[in-house]
Amino acid sequence: MRYLFIVFALLFGIANSSCTTPHRHDRVSVSIGINVPVYPHLMLVPGHPVYYDPRIDLNYFFYDGLYWVFISDAWYVSSWYNGPWDIVDRYYVPIYLLRVPVRYYRQPPMYFHDWPADAPPRWSERWGHEWEEHHRKSEQSEQKARPEPAPLPVYQRQYSGDRYPHETERQHTIRIENYHYQPHETVTQEHFKRRGKGSDERGQKQR
């Protein structure tokens, strides 16, 4: 196998408690128990501005400049292919990511079993009326054309194994030097801003 994954049935209680109420873009850096040792083989989901890797046994996507992973009923995000990962409140996961059909989830949860493979997961059935109402209002307020797929951060291909930059400030520095994509999703903009702010603060302390 190209990838060796150790996926723990962890953080289920944490994920649920973190995502049951709509705290705007509430994110906490966590270890989600996966290892992606080399740059993934990303392909576009047909008809969607989202990429997936058909070779990974994981619900692993790339959208609007960020990598997304769905594990234990929770979404996690990173600007680098092997983390570190932030948890994202389910109320603020981008609409276009949620529209990806069931068949592109390489490790679908049990409750996906009877859902049509060519249709999106039935998130409202899983997450309830409050989430559905919030999601519906978000769709109505946006009303914008489907975005073009973000360019892939292929510069990360040269960083694997011992060369992978696990420190967030190092990741940020490499990204701004090599990847000039301007994201359109608020959650992506805030993620990049938060990473950059953290790097700037650490740099000032070292002076």
N, C-alpha and C positions, 0 to 999 in steps of 0.2 A: 504493500500500500504506500501511496505517496505521503500520506499524512498519518501520524499516530496521535490519536486523541484520547485523553482521559477526561471524560465528562462526568462530573460528580452530580449526584442528585442533591445539590447543596443550595443554600440560600432561598429555598422555596418559601419558607416562612418570612424571610427578610424581603424577598421580592414582592410577596403579596401585601405585607404591611406597608411597604414603600409606595405601592402603586394603587391603593384603594381610594385615595383622595387626590383631587387634582391640584397638587403643588406645582406651580409652573416651572417646567424644566428642572425639576429636582433631581440632582445627580450625585451619586456617591461612588468614588472609585473603589472597585472590588476586583478580586480574583475570581474568575468564573470557571476555573479548572479546565481550560482548553489550551492546546499548544498547536500553533500553526507555524512550523519551523521554516518554511520558505514562502516567498511571495505567491499568492493564490492564482489559479487559472480562471480569471474572471470573464464571464460571458454575459451579454445582455439578455434579460428576460424578454422574449418577443412581445413587442407592443407596449413595453414599460421602460421608464427611465432608470431602471434598477438592474444591477449586475448580480450574478450568483456564480458559485463555483460548482460545477457538476461532479467534481472529483472529491469534494469534501463531504464527509458524513456528518453534516452539521447545518443548521439553519443560519447560513452565513451569506450576507449581502453587502453590496456597496452602493450607496446612494448619496448624492449631493455632497461628495467629498469625504464621506465618512463610511467606515465599516460598521455593519450592524449584525448582531447575533441575537437569536431568539432562543432562550433556554428557560425551562421551568416557569412558563407563563410570563416571562419578563423580557424586556428588550434592553440590550446593552450596546454601547457605541464607543468607537475609538477612531482616531485619525490615522493610526498605524495598524497594519494587518494582524499583529499579534498582541494588541493591547499596549498599555493597561486600559481597562474597560470602565466606563461609567454607566450606571443604571439610569434609564430614562423613564419617567412616568408614562404609563400607557396612554394617558390623556393627550400627550404631546408627541407621540410617534407620528412621523409624516404620513399623510394620506396616501401618497403614491407607493410608499413601502407596504402599507397595509393592503393595497390592492393586488399585490403579487399573488398569482394563483397557488393553490395548495400544492400542486405537483412540484414546485420549485423549493419546497421545504424538504431538505435532504434527510432530516430527522424529525418528522412530524410527531407532535404529541398524540396520545391515544384519542383525544376528543376530535381530532381531524378525520378520523377513520371513515366515517360515512359521508363526508362532505365532498362535493364534486371536485375532481382534480383540476379542472380548467377554470374554476371560480375562486375568488378570494376566500380566505377563512371567514367564518361567520363570527366576527369579533363581537358584535352586539349580543349574540346568543351566549357567548362565553363571558363577556364582561358586564352585561346588564344594561338596564334602561338609562341609568345616569351617564354611563360612558357613551351610549348611543346618542343621547341628546346632545352631549358636548361635541361629539364627532360630527353630527349633522349640522350644528351651528358653525363649526369650523369650516366645513365644506361650503356652506352658503356664503360665508364671509370672504372666502378666498376667491372663488369663481374666476380662476385664471387658467390660461392654456397650459397643457402639460409641458413641463420643462424638458429641455434636451438633456440627454445623459451627461453627467459630469465626466470630464476626461479622467482616465485612470492614473493614479500616482505611481507610474512605472519606475520612477527613481528609487522606490523602496525595494525593487528587485535585487539591488546590489547589497542590501542589508539583511543578511540571514545568519543563522547560527550565532557565533560569538560576536559578529559585527552588528547584531540587532541592538538599536539604542533603546534600552528600557526606561531611561530617565526621560521624563516628560519635557524638561527644558531642552534636552538634546534633540528630541523629536521635533519640537517646535522650531528650533533653529534650522534643522535640515529641511523641514517642510516649507518654510517661508523662502528659502533659497531656491527651491526646486519646483514648487507647486503654486501657481498663481491663480487658480480657479476662485471665482467669487461666488460663494453659496447663496442660495435664495431662501432656504428654510431658516426660520428663526432659531431652531434648535441647533443647527449646524453653525450659524453665525456666533451664537453664544458659547458653543463648545470651543471654537477656535479662539474667541476672545478671552475666555477663561484660561485656556492653556497659555496664551501669549502673556496675559497679565501675571500668571504665576511665574513664568520665566523671567519677566522683567523685574519682579520683586526679588527673586533669588539673585539676579545679577547685581541689583543695587546693594544687597546685603554683603556681597562678596567684595565690593569696592572699598 
